[in-house]
Amino acid sequence: MSDIPQRFPLAAETARVLREGLSSGRWTGQLPGEHELCAELRVSRMTLRAAIEQLARERLLEKGGYGRRHRIVATMPSDRSARDVRGGKVRVLSQTPPENIVGVMERALAELQRGLAVAGAGYHYLHRADLTRRDVARALASLVDVNARDGWVLCGVPPAVQAWFASRGLPVMVLGARAPGITLPHVEFASRALARHAGGQFLKHGHRRLALLRFSLEMVGEAECEAGLRDAAATHPDSVEIAIAHCTNSRPTIRRAMNQLLASKPVPTAFLVTQPQWVWCVLACLKRAGMRVPEDAAVISRGDDQFLQMSDPEVTRYAYDGPRLGRAATRLMLQVMAQPGGKFRSTVIMPEFVQGETSAA
């Protein structure tokens, strides 16, 4: 461990030194006082306080009040292992082009890249559009052989790709939902619990015919949403019907799916939309059908984006903390790289429910 921060940004590097000190037992119980730490690390009080804030956000420290020292509440095995991964590279494998990575996942990956840089590890986003091919195993084998020493983050890949990596004993984790039967370490937002909660909101307001608009048959998170909505329906004493509409990311398919739903008997009165960018199209279809929101129909978005935050009426939705997801992924990835084949604790984060005006009359 380097006892003196060496690189800029100095606050981030100071946080790294503090983490390594915690994991190595350099300090136990409480951190030394600010004056002592500033002298020991040769940084200003402002830099030290910024690093302390970062470790408090990571729940490694509990900040003391005025005149009280900061209490150590957790250590980071991942930072103890970070000394072993310096110079290594982490490859994020995804079938989504980098220009289409926006919003929450963009912020999560940015935090992952920053955290790996602090730990001395490289980062590379690897876009492969051929991950749904039948002979994907051959392409993956060739890809891994070329980059045999790298760590892997699977982000938005089909279940078959997760299964292939799980059978190879590589240093790999999943950023997002795992496919059924996959035991790879992972960090994700709780898609099934989210949909179960959304279903409960619909049922609480008297809706008994619920619809889910899915935009991908391959993404595990969307399958988890369907399972969660069915969980909510199964626990309700009344008879509840679930309608699943499969769309692609295009306006014509969404219109067609909505027209079919609205032509069915009985008509669904509650809609959970798995992709936030298409909520406006769903709302427009309901308006054309003469259904008022929320008086006649309720709409909840599985995700959030800037446009939903500025909408009128405000859309009911779930807000995600991208940087928090990225920090959890960084800690897990550093552990996985240092101890391939080890047992690791996954992290599942429940998004925050934002009670807007589109889900309750």
C-alpha positions in Angstrom: 0.0 0.0 0.0 1.2 3.5 -0.8 1.0 5.5 2.4 0.9 8.9 0.7 -1.7 9.7 -2.1 0.0 9.8 -5.4 -2.5 10.8 -8.1 -5.2 13.4 -8.9 -8.0 13.9 -8.2 -6.5 14.1 -4.7 -9.8 13.5 -2.8 -10.5 10.3 -4.7 -6.9 9.1 -4.2 -7.1 10.0 -0.5 -10.3 7.9 -0.3 -8.4 5.0 -1.8 -5.6 5.2 0.8 -8.2 5.3 3.6 -10.0 2.3 2.1 -6.8 0.3 2.0 -6.0 1.4 5.5 -9.4 0.1 6.7 -9.0 -3.2 4.9 -5.5 -3.8 6.1 -6.3 -3.0 9.7 -4.2 0.2 9.8 -7.0 1.8 11.8 -9.6 0.0 13.9 -12.7 1.2 15.7 -12.3 4.8 14.8 -10.2 6.9 12.5 -7.6 9.2 14.0 -8.6 12.9 14.4 -8.5 15.2 11.4 -5.3 17.0 12.4 -3.5 13.7 12.8 -4.8 12.3 9.5 -4.0 15.4 7.6 -0.4 15.3 8.8 -0.1 11.5 8.2 -1.5 11.7 4.6 -0.2 15.1 3.8 -3.4 16.5 2.5 -5.5 19.5 3.4 -8.5 19.3 5.7 -10.8 20.1 2.8 -9.4 17.1 0.8 -9.7 14.8 3.8 -13.3 15.8 4.5 -14.2 15.1 0.8 -12.6 11.6 1.1 -14.5 11.0 4.4 -17.7 12.0 2.7 -17.1 9.4 0.0 -16.4 6.6 2.5 -19.5 7.6 4.5 -21.6 7.3 1.3 -20.1 3.8 0.7 -21.1 2.9 4.3 -17.6 2.2 5.4 -17.6 5.0 8.0 -20.2 6.5 10.3 -19.3 10.2 10.5 -18.9 11.6 14.0 -20.5 14.8 15.2 -18.7 18.0 16.2 -15.6 17.0 18.1 -16.2 13.3 17.7 -14.2 10.9 15.6 -15.5 8.9 12.6 -16.4 5.3 13.5 -15.3 2.5 11.2 -18.4 0.4 10.4 -17.1 -1.9 7.6 -14.0 -2.9 5.8 -13.5 -3.4 2.1 -11.9 -6.7 1.1 -12.1 -5.4 -2.5 -9.6 -2.7 -1.7 -7.3 -5.2 -0.1 -7.5 -7.1 -3.3 -7.1 -3.9 -5.4 -3.3 -4.1 -5.0 -3.5 -7.4 -6.9 -5.4 -6.0 -9.9 -3.4 -3.0 -10.8 -2.6 -3.0 -14.4 -5.5 -5.4 -15.1 -8.4 -4.6 -17.4 -12.1 -5.0 -17.0 -14.2 -5.4 -20.1 -17.9 -4.5 -20.0 -19.6 -6.8 -22.6 -22.9 -5.6 -23.9 -25.1 -5.9 -27.0 -26.1 -2.2 -26.6 -24.1 0.3 -28.6 -22.2 2.8 -26.3 -24.1 5.7 -27.8 -27.4 4.1 -26.6 -26.1 3.8 -23.0 -27.9 6.7 -21.3 -29.4 7.7 -18.0 -29.0 5.4 -15.0 -26.7 2.8 -16.7 -24.6 5.6 -18.2 -24.0 7.0 -14.7 -23.4 3.5 -13.2 -20.8 2.7 -15.8 -19.1 6.1 -15.4 -18.8 5.4 -11.7 -17.5 1.9 -12.4 -14.8 3.3 -14.7 -13.8 5.9 -12.1 -13.6 3.4 -9.4 -11.5 1.0 -11.4 -9.2 3.8 -12.3 -8.7 4.7 -8.7 -7.8 1.0 -8.0 -5.4 1.0 -10.9 -7.4 -1.2 -13.2 -8.3 -0.5 -16.8 -11.8 -0.3 -18.3 -13.1 -1.1 -21.8 -16.6 -1.1 -23.1 -17.0 -3.9 -25.6 -20.1 -3.8 -27.9 -21.0 -7.0 -29.6 -24.2 -7.1 -31.7 -23.9 -10.8 -32.4 -24.7 -12.1 -28.9 -28.1 -13.6 -29.9 -26.6 -15.9 -32.6 -27.0 -19.6 -32.2 -23.3 -20.1 -32.5 -22.5 -17.4 -29.9 -20.4 -19.9 -27.9 -17.8 -19.9 -30.7 -17.6 -16.1 -30.8 -17.3 -15.9 -27.0 -14.5 -18.4 -26.9 -12.6 -16.5 -29.5 -13.2 -13.3 -27.6 -12.1 -14.6 -24.3 -9.0 -16.4 -25.7 -7.7 -13.0 -27.0 -8.3 -11.4 -23.6 -7.6 -14.3 -21.3 -6.4 -12.2 -18.3 -9.2 -9.7 -18.2 -12.1 -9.4 -15.8 -15.6 -9.3 -17.3 -18.8 -7.4 -16.6 -21.9 -8.7 -18.4 -24.3 -5.8 -18.9 -27.6 -6.4 -20.8 -26.6 -9.7 -22.4 -28.9 -12.7 -23.2 -29.2 -15.6 -20.7 -27.1 -17.9 -23.0 -24.2 -15.5 -22.7 -24.5 -15.5 -18.9 -24.6 -19.3 -18.9 -21.5 -19.6 -21.1 -19.4 -17.4 -18.8 -20.8 -19.2 -15.7 -19.4 -22.5 -17.1 -15.9 -21.2 -17.7 -14.7 -20.1 -14.2 -13.6 -16.7 -15.4 -13.4 -13.6 -13.3 -16.9 -12.3 -14.2 -19.9 -10.6 -12.7 -23.3 -9.5 -14.0 -24.4 -5.9 -13.9 -28.1 -6.3 -13.9 -30.5 -9.2 -13.4 -29.3 -12.8 -13.6 -31.0 -15.4 -15.7 -32.8 -18.2 -13.8 -30.3 -20.9 -12.7 -27.2 -18.6 -13.0 -25.1 -18.2 -9.9 -22.7 -15.6 -11.0 -22.1 -12.7 -8.6 -24.2 -9.7 -9.6 -25.3 -6.2 -8.8 -28.8 -5.2 -9.9 -31.9 -3.2 -9.2 -34.7 -5.3 -7.9 -36.9 -5.6 -11.0 -39.1 -8.4 -9.6 -39.7 -6.6 -6.3 -40.3 -3.3 -8.2 -43.0 -4.9 -10.4 -44.6 -6.6 -7.4 -44.7 -3.2 -5.7 -46.2 -1.6 -8.8 -48.8 -4.3 -9.0 -49.7 -3.6 -5.4 -50.2 0.1 -6.1 -52.6 -0.8 -9.0 -54.5 -3.2 -6.9 -54.7 -0.8 -4.0 -56.5 1.7 -6.2 -59.1 -0.9 -7.5 -57.5 -2.0 -10.8 -58.1 -5.7 -11.5 -57.0 -5.9 -15.2 -53.3 -5.1 -15.4 -51.1 -4.8 -18.5 -47.3 -5.0 -18.9 -45.6 -3.6 -21.9 -42.4 -5.5 -22.5 -39.8 -4.4 -25.1 -37.4 -7.4 -25.1 -38.0 -11.1 -24.8 -34.3 -11.7 -24.0 -33.6 -9.1 -21.2 -33.8 -10.9 -17.9 -35.0 -7.7 -16.1 -38.1 -7.5 -18.2 -38.9 -11.2 -17.5 -38.5 -10.4 -13.8 -41.0 -7.6 -14.2 -43.6 -10.0 -15.6 -42.9 -12.4 -12.7 -43.3 -9.6 -10.2 -46.6 -8.4 -11.6 -47.9 -12.0 -11.5 -46.7 -12.3 -7.9 -48.8 -9.3 -6.9 -51.9 -10.7 -8.7 -51.5 -14.1 -7.0 -51.6 -12.7 -3.5 -54.8 -10.7 -4.0 -58.1 -12.2 -2.9 -60.0 -10.9 -6.0 -59.6 -12.3 -9.4 -56.9 -10.4 -11.2 -56.0 -10.7 -14.9 -52.6 -9.9 -16.4 -52.1 -9.0 -20.1 -48.6 -9.0 -21.5 -47.9 -6.9 -24.6 -44.7 -7.5 -26.5 -43.3 -4.6 -28.4 -40.1 -3.5 -30.0 -38.6 -0.1 -29.6 -40.6 1.6 -32.3 -43.8 3.7 -32.2 -45.8 1.5 -34.7 -45.4 -1.7 -32.6 -46.4 0.2 -29.4 -49.5 1.6 -31.0 -50.4 -1.8 -32.4 -49.9 -3.4 -28.9 -51.9 -0.7 -27.2 -54.7 -1.0 -29.8 -54.9 -4.7 -29.2 -55.0 -4.2 -25.4 -57.7 -1.6 -25.6 -59.8 -3.7 -27.9 -59.8 -6.7 -25.5 -62.6 -7.4 -23.1 -62.3 -6.4 -20.4 -60.1 -3.5 -21.2 -56.9 -3.2 -19.0 -57.0 -0.1 -16.7 -53.5 -0.3 -15.3 -50.3 -0.2 -17.4 -46.7 -0.9 -16.3 -44.2 0.3 -18.9 -40.8 -1.3 -18.7 -39.0 1.4 -20.8 -39.5 5.0 -19.7 -38.9 6.6 -23.1 -42.1 5.0 -24.4 -44.4 6.2 -21.6 -45.5 9.2 -23.7 -46.6 6.9 -26.5 -48.7 4.8 -24.1 -50.3 8.0 -22.6 -51.0 9.3 -26.2 -52.7 5.9 -27.1 -54.9 6.1 -24.0 -55.9 9.7 -24.8 -56.9 8.8 -28.3 -59.0 6.0 -26.9 -60.8 8.5 -24.7 -59.4 7.1 -21.4 -58.4 9.7 -18.9 -55.3 9.3 -16.7 -55.6 8.6 -13.8 -59.4 8.6 -13.7 -59.9 5.8 -16.1 -56.5 4.2 -16.4 -53.3 4.2 -14.4 -49.7 4.3 -15.8 -46.5 3.5 -14.0 -43.0 3.7 -15.5 -40.5 1.1 -14.4 -37.7 3.6 -14.9 -37.0 7.3 -14.8 -35.6 9.9 -17.1 -35.3 13.7 -17.3 -38.5 14.1 -19.4 -40.6 12.2 -16.9 -39.3 14.4 -14.1 -40.6 17.5 -16.0 -43.9 16.1 -17.1 -47.3 17.5 -16.3 -49.1 15.5 -15.0 -46.1 14.0 -13.2 -45.6 10.4 -14.2 -45.6 7.8 -11.4 -42.2 6.0 -11.7 -39.2 4.4 -10.0 -36.0 6.4 -9.6 -32.7 4.7 -9.8 -29.4 5.7 -8.2 -26.9 5.0 -11.0 -23.7 6.0 -9.1 -24.7 3.8 -6.2 -25.0 0.9 -8.6 -21.6 1.7 -10.1 -19.9 1.8 -6.7 -21.4 -1.6 -5.7 -20.2 -3.0 -9.1 -16.7 -1.6 -8.5 -16.4 -3.2 -5.1 -17.7 -6.6 -6.4 -15.5 -6.5 -9.6 -12.3 -5.9 -7.6 -13.1 -8.9 -5.4 -13.9 -11.1 -8.4 -10.7 -10.2 -10.1 -8.6 -10.8 -7.1 -10.2 -14.2 -6.2 -11.6 -15.8 -9.4 -13.9 -18.7 -8.4 -14.5 -17.4 -4.9 -17.8 -16.9 -3.2 -19.1 -13.3 -3.2 -22.1 -11.5 -1.9 -24.3 -10.0 -4.6 -26.1 -6.6 -4.2 -29.8 -6.0 -5.0 -31.0 -2.4 -4.8 -34.6 -1.4 -4.6 -35.4 1.8 -6.6 -37.2 4.6 -5.0 -40.9 4.9 -5.7 -42.0 8.3 -6.9 -45.7 8.8 -6.4 -46.7 10.9 -9.4 -50.1 11.8 -10.7 -50.7 9.0 -13.3 -51.5 6.1 -11.0 -54.2 7.1 -8.6 -57.4 9.0 -9.1 
